[in-house]
Amino acid sequence: MNIHGRDCTLTVSRDGYFIPLPYSEETVRKTSKGYGLPGVIGGRIREIRIETGKSIQGCFVTRLEYLCTAPLFLLLFYQNEKFDLYADRVYEKIIYKNLSIKSFELRGDNKEAFKMRMDIDGTDDSYTDSWPLNTPSLEWSHRRTYYFDGHSVIADSKMLPLVYRFELSGTYEERAAYRIKLYFPLSEEQYPVNNRIEKLSFVIDVKDGISIDLYDLEPDSGLCDINCADTVLCNQSFRVGLIVFNMRNQKERLEVVI
């Protein structure tokens, strides 16, 4: 991100490890909590707001690259543990302490870069702090951006003709809940794909051996009839039981179950 000719940086810190992100935008800010008192009808007292405290909320968006992909999925695996966020916005350097993940979305458009959005929520222990004077800007080191191949999606050992977009999301409230929405052109090969899918897999990057497996997919809705001459573009949403992130290459072997 570039503001006034200078690069901004955003870095996640957990357990002493710093993860610079190739982010495109962020909205993390400190907001006030409180309640309003209504004004008196016909009187001079207007509605006022009573502030009871501060909270930290917002989100950040990043592309997936080799150095940040596994750490981001580990954040989801350790989503009950707190982390810090270092933001250098040129006009200010600020640290958001003791944050947690509220929800996330991993999105892929065919031949476009994978994008991950993390929604941030503060805790009772959250606060902001200034960067120590000896802390440098933690710039991310560009290696290689990962792009989604819509022809690499496999449903129950069968390669789908094309998934031109997907949206994998998760929320962490009383319990974790995951969903995926697939966008694809209907064909006789895919129709009807409105039954349960035992395993859905797609590749993040072949060279680095990174992939994601989804298990126990239950459809939320059915599909339309395709009795027509034109191509029918549709989408279908599934509830997901289990997400497994895999990284297998010469340097690393990692499996993250969320």
Disulfide bonds with the S-S distance in Angstrom:
none
